[in-house]
Amino acid sequence: MSCWIEPVELLLFARDIARRIDSPFLSMDIAQAADGLRLLEFQAVCFGAATLQRGTHHFVESGDTFTQTPNTLSLEEVFADAVKFALLRNAGHVSS
């Protein structure tokens, strides 16, 4: 029996927090505790992009499932998509 959680559990936890914070730019430090996940800290304006720039993959959400996808996006594409999504969500054109 593994002591590690499945990625989908972590991604759902992060998605729930992101929806509450409601910022197009968000970086979170999440830890696994014996009784669940914990948000240690977050930054919503200024943070580094090392994970995006050095990561080999990312996850794409579809409902409550997540598909691992090769990381081919540039930093500029990710920031532009985040702003676009936030504007559409705030205008009521997409749900969070």
C-alpha positions in Angstrom: 0.0 0.0 0.0 1.4 3.4 -1.1 1.5 6.3 1.3 1.3 8.8 -1.7 -2.0 10.2 -2.9 -3.2 9.9 -6.5 -2.5 13.0 -8.6 -6.3 13.5 -9.2 -6.8 14.0 -5.4 -4.2 16.7 -5.3 -5.5 18.4 -8.5 -9.1 18.5 -7.2 -7.8 19.9 -3.9 -5.8 22.6 -5.8 -8.8 23.3 -8.1 -11.1 23.9 -5.0 -8.6 26.4 -3.5 -8.1 28.1 -6.9 -11.8 28.6 -7.3 -12.0 30.2 -3.9 -9.1 32.6 -4.5 -10.3 33.5 -8.0 -7.1 34.8 -9.5 -5.8 34.2 -13.0 -2.3 33.8 -11.6 -1.9 31.5 -8.6 1.0 29.4 -7.2 0.4 27.1 -4.3 2.5 25.0 -2.0 0.5 21.9 -1.0 1.6 19.2 1.4 0.3 15.8 2.2 -0.4 15.2 5.9 -1.5 12.0 7.6 -5.1 13.0 7.5 -5.2 14.8 4.1 -3.8 17.7 2.1 -2.8 21.1 3.5 -2.2 24.4 1.8 1.0 25.7 3.2 1.2 29.0 1.3 0.1 30.7 -1.9 1.1 33.6 -4.1 -1.5 35.2 -6.5 0.5 38.0 -8.1 4.2 37.6 -8.3 5.9 34.1 -8.4 8.4 32.2 -10.3 7.7 30.0 -13.4 10.3 27.3 -12.9 7.8 24.5 -12.8 6.3 25.6 -16.1 9.7 26.2 -17.7 11.3 23.0 -16.4 8.3 20.6 -16.3 8.0 17.8 -18.8 4.2 17.7 -18.6 1.1 19.3 -17.2 -2.5 18.2 -16.5 -5.6 19.2 -18.5 -8.9 19.2 -16.7 -12.1 17.7 -18.1 -14.8 17.6 -15.5 -13.3 15.7 -12.5 -10.7 13.9 -14.6 -7.2 15.1 -15.5 -5.1 14.0 -18.5 -1.3 14.2 -18.4 -0.1 16.2 -21.4 3.4 16.9 -22.7 4.6 20.4 -21.8 4.8 22.2 -25.1 3.4 25.6 -24.0 5.5 28.8 -23.6 5.3 31.0 -20.5 3.6 33.7 -22.6 0.9 31.3 -23.9 0.1 30.2 -20.4 -0.2 33.7 -19.0 -2.3 34.8 -22.0 -4.6 31.8 -21.6 -4.9 32.6 -17.9 -6.0 36.2 -18.5 -8.4 35.1 -21.3 -10.0 32.5 -19.1 -10.3 34.9 -16.2 -11.9 37.6 -18.4 -14.4 35.1 -19.9 -15.2 33.6 -16.5 -15.8 37.1 -15.0 -18.0 38.0 -18.0 -20.1 34.8 -17.3 -19.1 33.1 -20.5 -17.4 30.1 -18.8 -17.8 28.4 -15.5 -14.8 28.0 -13.1 
